[in-house]
Structures are given as structure tokens and as C-alpha cells.
Amino acid sequence: MVVFPHAKINLGLYILEKRSDGYHNLSSCLYPIPWCDILEIVKSNKTTFSTSGISIPEDESENLCIYAYELLRDDFDISEVSIHLHKIIPIGAGLGGGSSDGAFTLRCLNQLFGLNQSPESMQKYAGKLGSDCNFFLYQQPFLVSGKGDVIQEMSISMKNKSLVVVYPGIHVDTSAAYASVMPKFKASNLNQILTDSSINQWKNHLLNDFEELIFKKHAALETVKNTLYQKGAVYASMSGSGSAFYGIFKHPPDLSGVFPQEYTVWQSVL
């Protein structure tokens, strides 16, 4: 069985307070985008895990795909499997690629073995994989709160908008970013900002609290954001804790020669 774990972008990201368990309470909207890895899982007589595409630096035994399989194997009578992940979504970019791979492994195994588990029932497994994995059990926008694991459906669409994502090749460690960010508890009705104002107004109201921190460490990233606006983006922001930036355009922009060759630039009409 072959599935296509997709990336996400954050529409706003507010770090509200540090929790007693070491995590942070946050407020954000996660929006799915069609930049995908390729994941193949087949029944086998021996469990194996292999990769291609972008190199994955972590220990194979710590990969979320393997962890997802082990979680289900502990509770269900499923056989050994062979897992192959072709990695396309940049790592350490704030696009949720690793979380998506883990959640899609759960989804794929659920279907492959006929477990008949609803997305709601799979959340207890997804939550063990990572804070934003619940979101990837579905394929629609969600408001997220808590440490990112509490999800709420919302009605927002960027259909027919052109999206550009720029990854400058700078790996940002998520744990280190959260350890450094300064919580700014605020009453922010993110749902109201997203639904009651047009995208043209987001620039003045929709923030990512990690940007101030990341710009101090990597000045080149602020240049990426400014360039997206200069090329006509109606809204531009960093996704997650970075280092990928995205721009929302009314029409596909011509970015030929705009960014250095070592940057990864992805474009799609949503």
C-alpha cells in the first residue's frame, strides 16, 4: 500500500505559556498543503525499514514510522511489515513532515490490516508520536491548542490561491526553539482573525511568535520573508518553528533567479 504523507503550514502561531510538564500551550491553525513524502507499507515475514530521497539523520529505531507500527502491534494482532519512506519534505523546516509520516503510518496500517479504527480512536496512538500528529489523521484545516494535540475543526479555505514555500536549508531543532522562545500570554481569538478578516489583512494581525527569535539567529530568514512580500505575496510567514517560509499569492509568481540555488522553492495552486 502506498500513501502520500503531506506537509502543513501554520497560519499564526502563538506561544501562550510554559506548562508544568515542560511543553508549551499554544494557539495555531494547521493547514494541509500538497507537498508530500511517499510511504509504502507491505505485509512481510520480517519487519524492515528503509529510506530514500532526503537523508534522515536520526537512528532508524527512533523513526516515527517504526514507532507507529510498534504502538499498533502492541494492541492488535498485525503481522510483520516492510516499510519504505521516500523523503521529500525538508527536515527541520517547520512543515511537519516527520509527524505526517508517523500519522500516515497509523492510517495505512489501520487500512492494510482492516483494524476499522476511527480517526478519533487513533488519536491515542498519534498523541504518543508527537504533539501535532493528531492533525495528520485528517486532511483538513484545524485550530490547535494545548501543546498542539487538541484539535478543533474550522472552516477556512485558500482554494485557488498560489502558495510558495521557501526552505533555505537551515535546520531548526524544534526542542531547542521551544526552549528559547519567550511565552507571551495573550488573549488572541485566532479563529476570528482567520474567518472575519481577509487574507489581505492577515499581515497586520496574524503572527508567528518564533519569528523574532529566529531572525536574531539567522538574519537571512528575514530576507526570505521580505522577498516574498516584494514579489507580491498578500501574506508571508514562517511555518512552525522554522526555517521554511511561505507566501500566499493571488497568482503564481515568477521567482526565477530570486532565491539562491541552494534554497528549495516549492510552488502549488491550492
Stockholm file with secondary structure:
# STOCKHOLM 1.0

chainA/1-270         MVVFPHAKINLGLYILEKRSDGYHNLSSCLYPIPWCDILEIVKSNKTTFSTSGISIPEDESENLCIYAYELLRDDFDISEVSIHLHKIIPIGAGLGGGSSDGAFTLRCLNQLFGLNQSPESMQKYAGKLGSDCNFFLYQQPFLVSGKGDVIQEMSISMKNKSLVVVYPGIHVDTSAAYASVMPKFKASNLNQILTDSSINQWKNHLLNDFEELIFKKHAALETVKNTLYQKGAVYASMSGSGSAFYGIFKHPPDLSGVFPQEYTVWQSVL
#=GR chainA/1-270 SS CEECCEEEEEEEEEEEEECTTSCEEEEEEEEEEEEECEEEEEECSSCEEEEEESCCCSCGGGCHHHHHHHHHHHHSCCCCEEEEEEECSCTTSSSCHHHHHHHHHHHHHHHHTTCCCCHHHHHHHHHHHCTTTTGGGSSSCEEEETTTTEEEECCCCCTTCEEEEEECSCCCCHHHHHHHCCCCCCCCCHHHHHHHSCHHHHHHHCCBTHHHHHHHHCHHHHHHHHHHHHTTCSEEEECTTSSCEEEEESSCCCCTTTSCTTSEEEEEEC
#=GC SS_cons         CEECCEEEEEEEEEEEEECTTSCEEEEEEEEEEEEECEEEEEECSSCEEEEEESCCCSCGGGCHHHHHHHHHHHHSCCCCEEEEEEECSCTTSSSCHHHHHHHHHHHHHHHHTTCCCCHHHHHHHHHHHCTTTTGGGSSSCEEEETTTTEEEECCCCCTTCEEEEEECSCCCCHHHHHHHCCCCCCCCCHHHHHHHSCHHHHHHHCCBTHHHHHHHHCHHHHHHHHHHHHTTCSEEEECTTSSCEEEEESSCCCCTTTSCTTSEEEEEEC
//
